[in-house]
Amino acid sequence: MQKLHIVLVEPQIPQNTGNIARTCAATGCVLHLVRPMGFAVDDKKLKRAGLDYWYLLDIRYHDNLDAFFKTENPQSCFFFSTKAEQNYSQVTYPAGSYLVFGREDAGLPEELLRKYYSQCVRLPMLEGARSLNLSNTVAVAVYEALRQQGFSALKTKGFISAQSTPKDGGPFV
């Protein structure tokens, strides 16, 4: 099974990256961090946001975008940007796709967006809304791509034991 790849280009906020790391760990996605970053990888806020999921995470570091493209040679990339016209849910994400996200404060470089414009996608928002939080955007994108792939290798059903149900038999609140 080919894994989904999440690429953060120059992330600036450790809590966002930690949340994204946790999403990647829980879904089996590979996380790529492209330098320079706005924090040290040993940042306490980064570690706290990822909680105890770090052992599940496949994380790879790249010195810059050129190094990323040279090392990974991705065949299927999607670039998330508020400047894109294409809706993220109207494209097909093949197995092994790379979902690429930019800095929290600046997004992806314009040059990159121009070069790959047909592969740029956006999450719909109200007019006047600048952007969504990066970790929320990544989560939405990851689950759409995984949904299209049938959530292969993910646990899709839970179990509630009789001991944990409410005494009156009603639904959980």
HELIX and SHEET records of a PDB file:
HELIX    1   1 PRO A   14  THR A   27  1                                  14    
HELIX    2   2 LYS A   44  GLY A   50  1                                   7    
HELIX    3   3 TRP A   54  LEU A   56  5                                   3    
HELIX    4   4 LEU A   65  GLU A   72  1                                   8    
HELIX    5   5 TYR A   88  GLN A   90  5                                   3    
HELIX    6   6 GLU A  110  LYS A  115  1                                   6    
HELIX    7   7 TYR A  117  GLN A  119  5                                   3    
HELIX    8   8 LEU A  134  GLN A  148  1                                  15    
HELIX    9   9 ALA A  162  SER A  164  5                                   3    
SHEET    1   A 7 ASP A  58  HIS A  62  0                                        
SHEET    2   A 7 VAL A  30  VAL A  34  1                                        
SHEET    3   A 7 HIS A   5  VAL A   9  1                                        
SHEET    4   A 7 TYR A  98  PHE A 101  1                                        
SHEET    5   A 7 CYS A  77  PHE A  80  1                                        
SHEET    6   A 7 CYS A 120  ARG A 122  1                                        
SHEET    7   A 7 GLN A  86  ASN A  87  1                                        
END                                                                             
